[in-house]
Amino acid sequence: MEFKKLSNEEVVLVERVVGLRSFKGKIVRHFKGNLYLVIDVGYNTNNCNEIVIYKALYKDCKIWVRPIEEFLSKVPEGKDNPTGQKYRFEFVEKDSRSEFEEGD
C-alpha cells in the first residue's frame, strides 16, 4: 500500500479537522466578527462529506451547516476582514458553558 505525502497546507488542514472535533461545544469567531457555537461535525447525506453544524450567538440564533473544508479555510482574498483573522473561523479561548452563564 502506498501513501501520498501530504503538502504542508494539507497537514495544517488535517490538524485543524482533528482539533475541530475537540471543540464541540466551544465558541468560534467568524472573520467578520460574529460568534458561533460549534454543535458538532456531521455528514452530508448526498455524498458523505463532513459538515460543521454551528449556531449563531446573536440575533435569532440560527443553526448553520458548512462543508468542513470551507469552515476551516483561510479568509478569501479581497474580502473585508475586520478581525484580521487568517482563517474563516477561529476558536475563542473561553468555554461556551461559562461564556454565557447568567449572572456573569
Secondary structure, DSSP 8 states (H G I E B T S, - for coil): -------HHHHHHHHHHHHHHTTTTEEEEETTS-EEEEEEEEE-TTT--EEEEEEESSTT--EEEEEHHHHTSB--TTS--TT--SBSEEEEEEEHHHHT-TT-
